[in-house]
Amino acid sequence: MTEFSERDLDRSWSAGELAQLSERELTKLAFRRALKNAAFFVPTAVIVGLIAGGLGLTGKIIGWLAIFGFAVLALEPLAGFATAVIALVGVVAGKYPSGCSGVSWRLLQLLVALANAALYAGLAAWVYTRMKA
């Protein structure tokens, strides 16, 4: 199994490199990338939420920009969720060569993508509630 460095989490991977990784390695990479992003964006949302609630009109403008940013960030995990669903349909139809082990890792990838999208949506909602306070 490949051990991923911090640099590996942020770089773009070619299709050839991704094809060489197992489902387990892909899941581990997605999970570690989601954790790293959460560690950055949760404190950022807290700070923006405090600013949005305390600076009047300027805070609301900053808050709306943050909400838009979190909505854009939620698009990538939603695309990952859709990709995982499509891959699972192929697995269930028997088109995936590794059988049942592929199903379990694909399901976990599906959950990671869904949790990641929910995190960004939740952060956007929290900033919105702070703007209304």
Helices and strands as residue ranges (DSSP letters): H 6-10, H 15-20, H 23-54, H 56-92, H 100-132
